[in-house]
């Protein structure tokens, strides 16, 4: 009886910790004394950002379409033609139904 109560208590604590960890991943506006200048974030030009990102792609139209979708959702495109996903975590976290990275 005591073991089952301990098991239930540990499961509840685990679920609570997972809930807080998930809530921590949501984007929050930066803490700044000049919030008017930084929030809401300025919209970027997804067309030119994705053109630059996809310039070396073997399938540029497909690359630009995927990049445009990701850019519109995240308002961010990593610099360069590949990699640099740490600059834009939202962009890096989007996946296809098959679990592959959606954004080029």
The first five atom37 places (N, CA, C, CB, O) and aatype in JSON, in Angstrom:
{
  "aatype": [20, 20, 20, 20, 20, 20, 20, 20, 20, 20, 20, 20, 20, 20, 20, 20, 20, 20, 20, 20, 20, 20, 20, 20, 20, 20, 20, 20, 20, 20, 20, 20, 20, 20, 20, 20, 20, 20, 20, 20, 20, 20, 20, 20, 20, 20, 20, 20, 20, 20, 20, 20, 20, 20, 20, 20, 20, 20, 20, 20, 20, 20, 20, 20, 20, 20, 20, 20, 20, 20, 20, 20, 20, 20, 20, 20, 20, 20, 20, 20, 20, 20, 20, 20, 20, 20, 20, 20, 20, 20, 20, 20, 20, 20, 20, 20, 20, 20, 20, 20, 20, 20, 20, 20],
  "atom_mask": [
    [1, 1, 1, 1, 1],
    [1, 1, 1, 1, 1],
    [1, 1, 1, 1, 1],
    [1, 1, 1, 1, 1],
    [1, 1, 1, 1, 1],
    [1, 1, 1, 1, 1],
    [1, 1, 1, 1, 1],
    [1, 1, 1, 1, 1],
    [1, 1, 1, 1, 1],
    [1, 1, 1, 1, 1],
    [1, 1, 1, 1, 1],
    [1, 1, 1, 1, 1],
    [1, 1, 1, 1, 1],
    [1, 1, 1, 1, 1],
    [1, 1, 1, 1, 1],
    [1, 1, 1, 1, 1],
    [1, 1, 1, 1, 1],
    [1, 1, 1, 1, 1],
    [1, 1, 1, 1, 1],
    [1, 1, 1, 1, 1],
    [1, 1, 1, 1, 1],
    [1, 1, 1, 1, 1],
    [1, 1, 1, 1, 1],
    [1, 1, 1, 1, 1],
    [1, 1, 1, 1, 1],
    [1, 1, 1, 1, 1],
    [1, 1, 1, 1, 1],
    [1, 1, 1, 1, 1],
    [1, 1, 1, 1, 1],
    [1, 1, 1, 1, 1],
    [1, 1, 1, 1, 1],
    [1, 1, 1, 1, 1],
    [1, 1, 1, 1, 1],
    [1, 1, 1, 1, 1],
    [1, 1, 1, 1, 1],
    [1, 1, 1, 1, 1],
    [1, 1, 1, 1, 1],
    [1, 1, 1, 1, 1],
    [1, 1, 1, 1, 1],
    [1, 1, 1, 1, 1],
    [1, 1, 1, 1, 1],
    [1, 1, 1, 1, 1],
    [1, 1, 1, 1, 1],
    [1, 1, 1, 1, 1],
    [1, 1, 1, 1, 1],
    [1, 1, 1, 1, 1],
    [1, 1, 1, 1, 1],
    [1, 1, 1, 1, 1],
    [1, 1, 1, 1, 1],
    [1, 1, 1, 1, 1],
    [1, 1, 1, 1, 1],
    [1, 1, 1, 1, 1],
    [1, 1, 1, 1, 1],
    [1, 1, 1, 1, 1],
    [1, 1, 1, 1, 1],
    [1, 1, 1, 1, 1],
    [1, 1, 1, 1, 1],
    [1, 1, 1, 1, 1],
    [1, 1, 1, 1, 1],
    [1, 1, 1, 1, 1],
    [1, 1, 1, 1, 1],
    [1, 1, 1, 1, 1],
    [1, 1, 1, 1, 1],
    [1, 1, 1, 1, 1],
    [1, 1, 1, 1, 1],
    [1, 1, 1, 1, 1],
    [1, 1, 1, 1, 1],
    [1, 1, 1, 1, 1],
    [1, 1, 1, 1, 1],
    [1, 1, 1, 1, 1],
    [1, 1, 1, 1, 1],
    [1, 1, 1, 1, 1],
    [1, 1, 1, 1, 1],
    [1, 1, 1, 1, 1],
    [1, 1, 1, 1, 1],
    [1, 1, 1, 1, 1],
    [1, 1, 1, 1, 1],
    [1, 1, 1, 1, 1],
    [1, 1, 1, 1, 1],
    [1, 1, 1, 1, 1],
    [1, 1, 1, 1, 1],
    [1, 1, 1, 1, 1],
    [1, 1, 1, 1, 1],
    [1, 1, 1, 1, 1],
    [1, 1, 1, 1, 1],
    [1, 1, 1, 1, 1],
    [1, 1, 1, 1, 1],
    [1, 1, 1, 1, 1],
    [1, 1, 1, 1, 1],
    [1, 1, 1, 1, 1],
    [1, 1, 1, 1, 1],
    [1, 1, 1, 1, 1],
    [1, 1, 1, 1, 1],
    [1, 1, 1, 1, 1],
    [1, 1, 1, 1, 1],
    [1, 1, 1, 1, 1],
    [1, 1, 1, 1, 1],
    [1, 1, 1, 1, 1],
    [1, 1, 1, 1, 1],
    [1, 1, 1, 1, 1],
    [1, 1, 1, 1, 1],
    [1, 1, 1, 1, 1],
    [1, 1, 1, 1, 1],
    [1, 1, 1, 1, 1]
  ],
  "atom_positions": [
    [[0.82, -1.19, 0.0], [0.0, 0.0, 0.0], [0.87, 1.25, 0.0], [-0.94, 0.0, 1.2], [0.59, 2.2, -0.74]],
    [[1.91, 1.27, 0.83], [2.79, 2.43, 0.91], [3.58, 2.6, -0.38], [3.75, 2.31, 2.1], [3.88, 3.72, -0.79]],
    [[3.91, 1.49, -1.02], [4.68, 1.56, -2.26], [3.81, 2.15, -3.38], [5.19, 0.16, -2.67], [4.31, 2.95, -4.17]],
    [[2.53, 1.78, -3.45], [1.67, 2.33, -4.49], [1.43, 3.83, -4.29], [0.33, 1.59, -4.51], [1.35, 4.57, -5.27]],
    [[1.33, 4.28, -3.05], [1.18, 5.71, -2.79], [2.45, 6.45, -3.2], [0.86, 5.96, -1.31], [2.37, 7.56, -3.74]],
    [[3.59, 5.86, -2.94], [4.87, 6.47, -3.32], [4.98, 6.53, -4.85], [6.05, 5.67, -2.73], [5.45, 7.52, -5.4]],
    [[4.54, 5.48, -5.52], [4.58, 5.45, -6.97], [3.67, 6.53, -7.58], [4.17, 4.07, -7.48], [4.06, 7.22, -8.51]],
    [[2.47, 6.65, -7.05], [1.53, 7.67, -7.54], [2.08, 9.07, -7.28], [0.15, 7.51, -6.86], [1.96, 9.94, -8.14]],
    [[2.66, 9.3, -6.13], [3.22, 10.6, -5.8], [4.38, 10.93, -6.74], [3.69, 10.65, -4.34], [4.49, 12.07, -7.2]],
    [[5.23, 9.97, -7.02], [6.37, 10.23, -7.91], [5.89, 10.49, -9.33], [7.36, 9.06, -7.88], [6.48, 11.32, -10.03]],
    [[4.84, 9.79, -9.79], [4.29, 10.06, -11.12], [3.7, 11.46, -11.21], [3.23, 9.03, -11.47], [3.9, 12.15, -12.21]],
    [[2.99, 11.88, -10.19], [2.42, 13.23, -10.2], [3.51, 14.3, -10.22], [1.52, 13.43, -8.97], [3.39, 15.29, -10.93]],
    [[4.55, 14.08, -9.45], [5.67, 15.05, -9.44], [6.34, 15.08, -10.8], [6.71, 14.68, -8.34], [6.71, 16.16, -11.28]],
    [[6.51, 13.92, -11.43], [7.13, 13.87, -12.76], [6.29, 14.63, -13.78], [7.31, 12.42, -13.2], [6.82, 15.39, -14.59]],
    [[4.98, 14.42, -13.74], [4.09, 15.13, -14.66], [4.14, 16.64, -14.44], [2.66, 14.64, -14.51], [4.12, 17.42, -15.39]],
    [[4.21, 17.04, -13.2], [4.29, 18.46, -12.87], [5.59, 19.06, -13.41], [4.19, 18.68, -11.36], [5.59, 20.16, -13.96]],
    [[6.7, 18.35, -13.24], [7.98, 18.83, -13.75], [7.98, 18.9, -15.28], [9.12, 17.92, -13.28], [8.52, 19.85, -15.85]],
    [[7.37, 17.92, -15.93], [7.27, 17.97, -17.39], [6.44, 19.16, -17.86], [6.67, 16.67, -17.93], [6.76, 19.8, -18.86]],
    [[5.37, 19.44, -17.13], [4.54, 20.58, -17.48], [5.33, 21.89, -17.39], [3.31, 20.64, -16.56], [5.23, 22.73, -18.28]],
    [[6.1, 22.06, -16.34], [6.89, 23.28, -16.19], [8.01, 23.35, -17.22], [7.48, 23.37, -14.78], [8.33, 24.43, -17.7]],
    [[8.6, 22.22, -17.56], [9.65, 22.21, -18.58], [9.08, 22.59, -19.93], [10.32, 20.83, -18.66], [9.73, 23.32, -20.69]],
    [[7.87, 22.11, -20.25], [7.24, 22.46, -21.52], [6.87, 23.93, -21.55], [6.0, 21.59, -21.75], [7.03, 24.59, -22.58]],
    [[6.37, 24.45, -20.44], [5.99, 25.87, -20.37], [7.21, 26.77, -20.52], [5.27, 26.17, -19.04], [7.1, 27.89, -21.03]],
    [[8.37, 26.29, -20.09], [9.59, 27.08, -20.19], [10.07, 27.21, -21.63], [10.68, 26.47, -19.33], [10.8, 28.14, -21.95]],
    [[9.67, 26.29, -22.51], [10.11, 26.34, -23.9], [9.34, 27.34, -24.75], [9.99, 24.98, -24.5], [9.78, 27.67, -25.85]],
    [[8.21, 27.82, -24.26], [7.45, 28.8, -25.03], [8.18, 30.13, -25.03], [6.03, 28.96, -24.44], [8.85, 30.5, -24.07]],
    [[8.05, 30.83, -26.15], [8.76, 32.1, -26.33], [8.17, 33.19, -25.44], [8.72, 32.53, -27.8], [6.95, 33.37, -25.39]],
    [[9.03, 33.89, -24.75], [8.64, 35.03, -23.94], [9.34, 36.26, -24.49], [8.98, 34.81, -22.43], [10.47, 36.15, -24.97]],
    [[8.71, 37.43, -24.43], [9.39, 38.63, -24.91], [10.61, 38.91, -24.04], [8.43, 39.83, -24.9], [10.62, 38.6, -22.85]],
    [[11.65, 39.5, -24.63], [12.84, 39.78, -23.85], [12.56, 40.79, -22.74], [13.95, 40.3, -24.76], [11.75, 41.71, -22.89]],
    [[13.24, 40.6, -21.64], [13.11, 41.54, -20.53], [14.05, 42.7, -20.82], [13.45, 40.86, -19.13], [15.26, 42.53, -20.91]],
    [[13.46, 43.87, -20.98], [14.23, 45.03, -21.4], [13.51, 46.27, -20.89], [14.41, 45.07, -22.95], [12.28, 46.29, -20.81]],
    [[14.26, 47.29, -20.55], [13.63, 48.51, -20.08], [12.95, 49.27, -21.21], [14.66, 49.4, -19.4], [12.09, 50.11, -20.97]],
    [[13.35, 48.98, -22.46], [12.77, 49.64, -23.61], [11.98, 48.63, -24.43], [13.88, 50.31, -24.47], [12.36, 48.31, -25.56]],
    [[10.88, 48.12, -23.88], [10.1, 47.09, -24.55], [9.44, 47.59, -25.83], [9.05, 46.56, -23.61], [9.19, 46.78, -26.73]],
    [[9.15, 48.85, -25.93], [8.5, 49.37, -27.13], [9.37, 49.16, -28.36], [8.18, 50.86, -26.95], [8.84, 48.97, -29.46]],
    [[10.69, 49.19, -28.2], [11.59, 49.04, -29.33], [11.8, 47.57, -29.7], [12.92, 49.68, -29.02], [12.2, 47.28, -30.83]],
    [[11.53, 46.62, -28.78], [11.83, 45.23, -29.07], [10.59, 44.34, -29.14], [12.76, 44.7, -28.02], [10.69, 43.21, -29.64]],
    [[9.46, 44.79, -28.69], [8.28, 43.94, -28.68], [7.07, 44.72, -29.14], [8.04, 43.36, -27.3], [6.86, 45.81, -28.61]],
    [[6.27, 44.28, -30.07], [6.38, 43.01, -30.75], [7.54, 43.01, -31.73], [5.09, 42.69, -31.48], [7.93, 44.06, -32.24]],
    [[8.1, 41.83, -31.99], [9.27, 41.77, -32.87], [8.93, 42.24, -34.29], [9.83, 40.35, -32.92], [7.83, 42.01, -34.78]],
    [[9.88, 42.88, -34.91], [9.7, 43.38, -36.26], [9.65, 42.21, -37.24], [10.85, 44.36, -36.64], [10.46, 41.28, -37.14]],
    [[8.71, 42.25, -38.17], [8.59, 41.19, -39.18], [9.78, 41.27, -40.14], [7.25, 41.31, -39.96], [10.17, 42.36, -40.58]],
    [[10.36, 40.11, -40.45], [11.47, 40.1, -41.38], [10.95, 39.86, -42.79], [12.51, 39.03, -40.99], [9.83, 39.39, -42.97]],
    [[11.75, 40.17, -43.78], [11.42, 39.93, -45.18], [11.76, 38.47, -45.49], [12.19, 40.91, -46.14], [12.9, 38.16, -45.82]],
    [[10.77, 37.6, -45.4], [11.0, 36.17, -45.59], [11.47, 35.84, -47.01], [9.72, 35.4, -45.28], [12.27, 34.93, -47.2]],
    [[10.98, 36.59, -47.99], [11.37, 36.31, -49.37], [12.86, 36.44, -49.6], [10.64, 37.24, -50.3], [13.48, 35.54, -50.15]],
    [[13.43, 37.56, -49.18], [14.86, 37.75, -49.4], [15.7, 36.87, -48.47], [15.23, 39.23, -49.21], [16.77, 36.41, -48.85]],
    [[15.21, 36.65, -47.25], [15.95, 35.78, -46.32], [16.0, 34.35, -46.85], [15.3, 35.81, -44.92], [17.04, 33.69, -46.76]],
    [[14.89, 33.87, -47.4], [14.85, 32.51, -47.93], [15.6, 32.39, -49.26], [13.4, 32.07, -48.11], [16.17, 31.34, -49.56]],
    [[15.6, 33.45, -50.06], [16.39, 33.43, -51.29], [17.86, 33.28, -50.95], [16.15, 34.73, -52.12], [18.57, 32.5, -51.6]],
    [[18.32, 34.0, -49.96], [19.72, 33.89, -49.53], [20.0, 32.51, -48.94], [20.06, 34.99, -48.51], [21.06, 31.93, -49.2]],
    [[19.06, 31.99, -48.16], [19.25, 30.69, -47.52], [19.3, 29.57, -48.55], [18.13, 30.42, -46.5], [20.05, 28.61, -48.38]],
    [[18.52, 29.67, -49.61], [18.37, 28.6, -50.59], [19.19, 28.78, -51.85], [16.93, 28.47, -50.96], [19.0, 28.03, -52.81]],
    [[20.09, 29.74, -51.9], [20.81, 30.04, -53.13], [21.68, 28.89, -53.63], [21.66, 31.25, -52.93], [21.93, 28.8, -54.83]],
    [[22.15, 28.02, -52.74], [23.0, 26.9, -53.17], [22.24, 25.57, -53.21], [24.19, 26.79, -52.24], [22.85, 24.53, -53.44]],
    [[20.95, 25.6, -52.98], [20.16, 24.37, -52.93], [20.06, 23.73, -54.31], [18.76, 24.65, -52.38], [20.02, 24.43, -55.33]],
    [[20.03, 22.39, -54.34], [19.85, 21.69, -55.61], [18.4, 21.78, -56.08], [20.27, 20.23, -55.48], [18.11, 21.58, -57.26]],
    [[17.48, 22.08, -55.15], [16.06, 22.26, -55.47], [15.59, 23.58, -54.89], [15.19, 21.07, -54.92], [14.9, 23.6, -53.87]],
    [[15.96, 24.7, -55.52], [15.71, 26.02, -54.93], [14.24, 26.35, -54.72], [16.32, 27.06, -55.8], [13.92, 27.01, -53.73]],
    [[13.35, 25.93, -55.6], [11.93, 26.26, -55.43], [11.34, 25.55, -54.21], [11.13, 25.89, -56.7], [10.6, 26.14, -53.43]],
    [[11.67, 24.28, -54.06], [11.22, 23.52, -52.9], [11.81, 24.09, -51.61], [11.61, 22.03, -53.05], [11.12, 24.21, -50.6]],
    [[13.08, 24.44, -51.67], [13.76, 25.02, -50.51], [13.1, 26.34, -50.1], [15.24, 25.26, -50.82], [12.85, 26.56, -48.91]],
    [[12.82, 27.2, -51.07], [12.21, 28.5, -50.76], [10.8, 28.34, -50.2], [12.17, 29.38, -51.99], [10.4, 29.09, -49.31]],
    [[10.06, 27.36, -50.72], [8.7, 27.15, -50.22], [8.74, 26.67, -48.76], [7.97, 26.12, -51.1], [7.98, 27.18, -47.92]],
    [[9.6, 25.72, -48.45], [9.71, 25.22, -47.07], [10.25, 26.32, -46.16], [10.63, 23.99, -47.01], [9.75, 26.5, -45.04]],
    [[11.24, 27.03, -46.62], [11.83, 28.12, -45.83], [10.79, 29.2, -45.56], [13.05, 28.72, -46.55], [10.71, 29.74, -44.45]],
    [[9.98, 29.53, -46.57], [8.95, 30.56, -46.4], [7.92, 30.18, -45.35], [8.26, 30.82, -47.71], [7.5, 31.02, -44.56]],
    [[7.52, 28.91, -45.34], [6.58, 28.43, -44.33], [7.18, 28.56, -42.94], [6.18, 26.96, -44.6], [6.53, 29.04, -42.02]],
    [[8.43, 28.12, -42.8], [9.11, 28.19, -41.51], [9.32, 29.63, -41.07], [10.45, 27.45, -41.57], [9.14, 29.97, -39.89]],
    [[9.7, 30.48, -42.0], [9.94, 31.88, -41.69], [8.66, 32.57, -41.22], [10.51, 32.61, -42.91], [8.69, 33.35, -40.27]],
    [[7.54, 32.27, -41.89], [6.3, 32.93, -41.5], [5.84, 32.48, -40.11], [5.21, 32.64, -42.52], [5.23, 33.26, -39.38]],
    [[6.13, 31.24, -39.75], [5.75, 30.75, -38.42], [6.68, 31.27, -37.33], [5.75, 29.23, -38.4], [6.24, 31.6, -36.23]],
    [[7.98, 31.36, -37.65], [8.98, 31.69, -36.63], [9.48, 33.13, -36.69], [10.15, 30.76, -36.75], [10.08, 33.62, -35.73]],
    [[9.24, 33.81, -37.81], [9.76, 35.16, -38.02], [11.29, 35.18, -37.86], [9.1, 36.15, -37.04], [11.86, 36.1, -37.29]],
    [[11.91, 34.13, -38.38], [13.36, 34.0, -38.24], [13.86, 33.03, -39.3], [13.75, 33.51, -36.82], [13.21, 32.03, -39.58]],
    [[15.02, 33.33, -39.89], [15.72, 32.42, -40.79], [17.19, 32.47, -40.39], [15.51, 32.81, -42.32], [17.77, 33.56, -40.31]],
    [[17.8, 31.31, -40.13], [19.22, 31.32, -39.74], [20.09, 31.89, -40.85], [19.69, 29.9, -39.38], [19.77, 31.73, -42.03]],
    [[21.18, 32.54, -40.51], [22.07, 33.1, -41.53], [22.82, 31.99, -42.28], [23.07, 34.08, -40.89], [22.96, 30.88, -41.77]],
    [[23.28, 32.32, -43.46], [24.06, 31.36, -44.26], [23.16, 30.47, -45.09], [24.93, 30.51, -43.35], [21.94, 30.6, -45.07]],
    [[23.8, 29.55, -45.81], [23.05, 28.66, -46.69], [22.73, 27.32, -46.05], [23.81, 28.45, -47.97], [21.96, 26.54, -46.6]],
    [[23.3, 27.03, -44.9], [23.02, 25.78, -44.19], [23.46, 25.93, -42.73], [23.74, 24.56, -44.87], [24.28, 26.78, -42.4]],
    [[22.9, 25.07, -41.88], [23.3, 25.06, -40.47], [22.87, 26.31, -39.74], [24.8, 24.91, -40.36], [21.88, 26.94, -40.12]],
    [[23.59, 26.68, -38.7], [23.34, 27.85, -37.86], [21.96, 27.83, -37.21], [23.49, 29.12, -38.68], [21.39, 28.88, -36.93]],
    [[21.42, 26.63, -36.97], [20.08, 26.5, -36.4], [19.98, 27.06, -34.98], [19.65, 25.06, -36.41], [18.89, 27.4, -34.53]],
    [[21.1, 27.15, -34.27], [21.06, 27.66, -32.9], [20.62, 29.11, -32.84], [22.43, 27.51, -32.25], [20.18, 29.58, -31.79]],
    [[20.74, 29.84, -33.94], [20.32, 31.24, -33.99], [18.8, 31.36, -33.94], [20.86, 31.91, -35.26], [18.27, 32.35, -33.44]],
    [[18.12, 30.35, -34.45], [16.66, 30.37, -34.53], [16.09, 29.03, -34.08], [16.2, 30.71, -35.96], [15.8, 28.18, -34.92]],
    [[15.92, 28.82, -32.78], [15.44, 27.52, -32.28], [14.06, 27.12, -32.81], [15.4, 27.55, -30.77], [13.82, 25.94, -33.05]],
    [[13.17, 28.07, -33.0], [11.84, 27.77, -33.53], [11.97, 27.16, -34.92], [10.96, 29.03, -33.59], [11.34, 26.15, -35.21]],
    [[12.78, 27.75, -35.76], [13.02, 27.3, -37.13], [13.58, 25.87, -37.12], [13.99, 28.25, -37.87], [13.19, 25.04, -37.93]],
    [[14.48, 25.61, -36.2], [15.12, 24.3, -36.11], [14.18, 23.23, -35.56], [16.35, 24.39, -35.24], [14.38, 22.04, -35.83]],
    [[13.17, 23.63, -34.8], [12.32, 22.64, -34.13], [11.16, 22.15, -34.99], [11.78, 23.22, -32.86], [10.53, 21.15, -34.63]],
    [[10.86, 22.81, -36.09], [9.74, 22.38, -36.93], [10.12, 21.11, -37.68], [9.34, 23.5, -37.92], [11.19, 21.03, -38.29]],
    [[9.23, 20.1, -37.64], [9.5, 18.83, -38.29], [8.33, 18.43, -39.18], [9.8, 17.73, -37.26], [7.22, 18.93, -39.02]],
    [[8.61, 17.5, -40.1], [7.57, 16.95, -40.96], [6.83, 15.85, -40.19], [8.17, 16.39, -42.28], [7.2, 15.52, -39.06]],
    [[5.8, 15.31, -40.8], [5.07, 14.21, -40.15], [5.96, 13.01, -39.93], [3.86, 13.81, -40.98], [5.73, 12.23, -39.0]],
    [[6.97, 12.84, -40.76], [7.9, 11.73, -40.64], [8.99, 11.97, -39.61], [8.51, 11.44, -41.96], [9.84, 11.11, -39.4]],
    [[8.98, 13.14, -38.98], [9.97, 13.45, -37.95], [11.27, 14.05, -38.49], [10.3, 12.22, -37.2], [12.21, 14.27, -37.73]],
    [[11.33, 14.33, -39.79], [12.52, 14.96, -40.35], [12.42, 16.48, -40.22], [12.71, 14.55, -41.84], [11.32, 17.02, -40.08]],
    [[13.54, 17.14, -40.28], [13.55, 18.6, -40.17], [12.82, 19.21, -41.37], [15.0, 19.15, -40.09], [13.11, 18.89, -42.52]],
    [[11.88, 20.1, -41.09], [11.06, 20.72, -42.13], [11.81, 21.86, -42.81], [9.74, 21.22, -41.55], [11.7, 22.05, -44.02]],
    [[12.55, 22.62, -42.04], [13.14, 23.85, -42.54], [14.56, 23.63, -43.04], [13.14, 24.9, -41.46], [15.38, 23.01, -42.37]],
    [[14.84, 24.15, -44.24], [16.19, 23.98, -44.83], [17.24, 24.83, -44.13], [16.17, 24.33, -46.31], [18.41, 24.79, -44.51]]
  ]
}
